[in-house]
Amino acid sequence: MRILQLITSLGVGGAEAQVVALSRSMCQAGHAVEVVSLLSGGENAERLRHAGIPVTKLGMRRGFPHLFGISRLRQLIDRFRPNIVQSWLYHADLLATLSLVGRRSPALVWNLRGAALDTRQGQLTKLVLRMLAFASSIPGAVIANSEAGKNYHEKIGYHPREWAVIPNIVDTDLFCPSAGVRASVRAELGIPYEARLVGLVARFDSVKDHRTFCQAASLLGHEHPKAHFLMIGPGVDTSNPFIREWLPTSGSISRFHLLGQRNDMPRLQAALDVAVCSSVSEGLPNSLIEAMSCGVPCVSTDVGDARLLLDEGRGIVVPLRDPSAMAKAIRMTLEIPGDKLKVLQSALRKYVIEMFSGEGIASAYSTLYEKILVRSGRDGRCAE
């Protein structure tokens, strides 16, 4: 198949990373893939080009799709002649839909990522979402990466011809256990080798609820002298006034390490003793899956599909905005006996390999695409 993937941007982000992972896996499976970004490029655009996958930037400004962007995308579709246009995130879903008006082919598939709309989103984004809910029967299928995401969009009016829940891809060769990184990361942070690292990987955003994590870490810091707390993500550094306000003013303050945006996430994840998700809204927390792939036990708020992910003893789920419960769960995880910890670490990695490998997820996408093409009778050639 020939697949054109359309996304809002190719900067740092979970959806953007998934476009890279899926594009690579689909190419490895023998499909032809091109990627189009509505806005500018970014780190993930370079990763795609390095993998030999063509990338085009439409150079649009943020806001409502305009006629230039629609016209340019139609030209790209005419040139590439894809079987499938796979759009990611709301604005790309809308632009793809408008660009394919009056065309019998290619087939269109939307991809949703979240499980709720951030209440801080502007009126324009909310208008786009209402339009998409109304038009949601147009694409051949709508993909969500979590049951929580599917349920949320159903509640706000999405009524697609077909729903598909396909989880995120995790590069299990990249995110893997590594004994050496434990020492190197602790040396970088200037902390003892025996220090216990508790990590939160998330951009600074209200839905990620860094405040609860900081409060839980402060509570734990008083009773667990070897615990250190690592926070990684865009906007999570000492220049952030909110983060500074939430950190303890004395005592365990020296055990908080704010690294901001990093490009060595597999190394940092593999060095953790516990990975935490403190979010109040998620679909499927990708940072937890990456940590589990490294054999790292997890604690998460009861958000999105976290309960399904950590079921059967794979982790601990706590209520939202409850620092005491989170601190207790982290402490319990840090105190897992060595023999049981080794069994758990092995089970976590095995689970991720079975459920989230690139080959398996790419196969799920391919099966869905083929089903849509057969059902619609499309031959994959764009309408003249």
N, C-alpha and C positions, 0 to 999 in steps of 0.2 A: 504493500500500500504506500501511497504518498500522503504524508500527513503534514499539515501546516498548523503550527501551534502559535496562538496569539495570546499575549499577556500584556498587562498594563506597563510593567517595566521589568528590567533585568538587574536591578540593584540587589542589595542584601535582603533576604526574606525567605520564609518557608515555602511559599508557592513558587517563587523564582527558582529556588533550589530543586524543587520537584520537577519543574520544566526541564532543567538540565539533566536530572537523573533519568526521567522518563525518555527524553530524547536520545540519550546515550543507549539506553536499554532497547529502545525500538530500532535504532540503527544496528545494534548488534544482532537483533532478530531478523535483519534483512530488509527493513522498511526504509524509505527515503523520508527524511524529516527536514523541514525548514522552520525557523522560529522568527516571529515578528514581535517587536516591542512597540507599543503605542508611543511611549515617551523615549527617553534616551537609553543608552546602554548601561553598563556597569560591570561589576565583578563577574556576574553570571553570564553576561554576554561574552566576556573573554574566555570563560570556561567552555562555553559552547564552541567558540571558534577554535580553541585549542583541540577540541575533540573532532574538528572537521565538519561541524554542523553550521550551515549558513545562517547568518543573523541579519535581519533588516530592522532599522529603526525608522519609525514613521515621523519622529520628531514633533509629535503633538504636544500641546500644553495641557495641564491638568484641567479637567472640566468636562463639559458635555461633548461627545464626539462631533466633529465638524465635517463639512462636505469634502474638504481636502483629504482628511484621513480615510473617509469612506472610498473616495476615488482611488487613492493610492493603494489601499488594500485590495480593491477589485483588480487593479493592474497586476499586483503580485499574484493573486489567485489565477489570473489568466496566464501568467508566465509559468508558474509552478504546476498548475493543473492538478491540485490534490484530490484524493478521494475523500479525505476528512479534513475539516477545519475544526480544531479543538481549541476553544477559548477558555481562558482562566481569569477569574475574578470579574466583578460586575461590569466595569466599564468596557472590558474587552468582550464580554458576552454581548453587550449592547451593540458595539461597533461591528462585531462579526455578523450579528443578526441583520443589521441595517445593510451591510455590504452584500449580503446574499439574497436580498429581496428580489424576486422575479427570476431567480435562478433555480433550476431543477437540481443541479449538483454544483459543488460537492455537498456531502452530508455535513451537518453541523452538530457538534456536541459541546455542551457547556460543562465547566468544571467549577464547583463551589468548594470553598475551603473552610469558612468559619461556621460556628454554630449559633451566632447571634450578631447583630449589628451593633457596633460601638455607638453608644449614645452621643458621642461627641461628633459623629459624622454630620456633615453639612446637609442642608436641604436638597442640594443637587444630587448627592449620592442617594438620599432617601427617595427622590423622584425616580432615579434610575432603577432602584430596587423595585418600586411599584410597577414600573413599565415592564421589567423583566418577569415579574410574577404574572402579569397579564399575558405576556408573550411566551410563557414557558412551555407551551405545547408545540412551539415551532421546531426546536431542535429535535434530532432523532433520539437523543437521550440526555439526561442531566446526571452528572456524576458528582457525588459527595464523597469526601474522604472519611466520613464518620456517620454513624447512625444518628448522632446528635445533630449534625449538620443537616441531614435529610429531614429529620423531624421538625427542626426550626423552620426550614424553608417551606415545608408543607403547611405549617401553621400560618405563615404570612401570605399564602396564596399560590405557591408554585404547584402546577398541575401538569407535569411533563407526560409525554407518551410513555416514557420508561425511566425509572429511577435505577441507578447503579451505585452501590457503595463499594469503592475501591480504595484501600488505604494507601498511605504514603510509601514511597520507596525509601529504604535505608541501604546505603552502601556498606554492606557487612564486611567487605574487605578493608574499607577505610576506617570504619568504626569497629574496632576489635580490641580485645584485651592486649595490654602491653606492659610487661613488668618494668621496663626501663623508664617509662614516662613518670611513674610514681616519684622516683628520685629526682628527675630533671625538673618537673613542675614545682616540687617542694623547694628545690634549690633556687629556682627562679623567684619564688615568693619569699625566700629567706626564712623558711620555717623548718622544723625538724622532720626527719624522714618518717617518724612515727605519728606525726600530726594526722588527724582525721579530717578529710576535706569533704564539706557539704556544699554542693553547687546548685546554683540557679542560672539557667541559660535562657535569657529572654530579653528582647528589646525593651526599652523603657516605654511603658504604655499603661494606662490605668487598668486595662483588662488583665495585665500580668500580675498586678497586685504585689509589687516589690515590698510594700509596707508590711504586709503580713509576714513575708519571709524574714524581713529585718527584725520584726518583733519576736518571731519564733526563734531566730538565731540568737537574739539577745538573751532570751530566757534560757536557752540551752547552754549558752556560753558561761553562765554563772555556775552551772553544775557539771560541765564537761570540759575540763581545762585543756584537753588535747584537740578540741574541735576548732577548726578554722572554716571560714565561710567565704565561698568564691561566687562572685556575681559577674556574669559575662553577657554582653549584648550592647548594641548601639544605644548611646545615651546613659549607660550605666557606668559612671565614673565619678571621681571626686568633685568634678565641676558641676554636678547636678545638685541643685539646692535641696530638692525633695529627698534624695538619697541621704545627703548629709544630715538632714533633720531627723531621719528615721534611724540612723545609726546610734548605738549607745555612746554617751558622752565620756565614759570612762570604763575601766575594767576590761571588757573583751573587745574594745574598739580596735586594738592592734591585730585582732584575729579576723578582721573583715578585709577582703581583697577585692577591689573593684577594677576589672580589667577592660571595660568598654568593649568595643568591637574587635574581634580577633579572627585571624584566618587559620588558626590551628586547632579548630574545635575537636577533631578526633583525639588529638593528644590531650587536651584539657579534660574531655569527657572521660577518657580512660584512666585519668589520674584521680578521679573522684571515689569516695567511699559511699556517698549517698547523693543521688540526683533528686532535685525537688521541682515540682511544678506548683506554683501558688496562684495560678490564674483563676479568675472568676468567669471567664468565657473562653472556651477552646472547642475545637472539633476533636481532633486526635493529636495529643501533644507530641510533636515530633522530637523534641529534645529528650523526652523520656525514652522513646524507642531507640534513639541513638545511644543513650546511656546504657540501656538494656543490652544492646548489641555489643557493648564493651564489657558486659558482665557486671554492671553497676546496679545495685538495688535502688528502688525508687520510692518516693513518697509524693502523693499528689492530692490536690483538692478534688472534690467530687464534681468534676467538670467534664463536659463532653463525653467521650468514650473512655475516659481514664479508668473507670471502674471495670469495664470489660478488659482493658489492657492489663490491669494489675490483678485480675481475678486469679483464683486458684493459687493463692500464696505468692504471686509474683511481686507484690508490693503492698503498700498501705495507702488507703484512701481516707482523707479527713474532710470535715465540713469546710465550706468556704469561709474566709475571713475569721479563722479561729487559730490564733497564734499558739495557744496552749496545746491544742490537739496536734498541731503540726510539730511543735517542739517534742512532744511525747513520742510521736511516730518516728521522728528522726532519731531520737535517743534509742528507741527499741530496735531500729535498724542497725545503728552503730554497735549495739550489744549482741547481735546475732553471733553465736559461737562459731569458731573457725571452721569446724567440720561441716556444719550446716550452711555456712556462708559459701563454701566451695561448691556444694551441691546446687545452691540457689544461683550462683554466678553462671554455672554451666547451663542450667535450665533456662535462664534468661536469654542467653545468646542463642541457644537452640531454638527457642520460641521465635525470636526475631528472624532468624534465617529461614524458618519455615513459613512465616506469615508476611514478611516485608522485603524479601529479596527482589532485586531488580528484574530478574528473569521471570519470576512468578507474577509480579504486578504488570509487567509489560505484556505477558500472555493474557491477563485479564482484560487489559485495554484492547488488545488485538481481537480477542473473541467478541467483545462488545462491538467494535467497529465493523467486523465482518457481519455480525448479526444485523446491524443497522443497514448496511449496504445491500444485503440480500433482501431484507424486508422492503426496502424502498425501491429495489430494482435499478439502482444507480449503477452506472458503469465506471464511475469515478472521473469522467471527463467533464470539464466545466461547460456550462451552457454558453453558446456563442452569443 
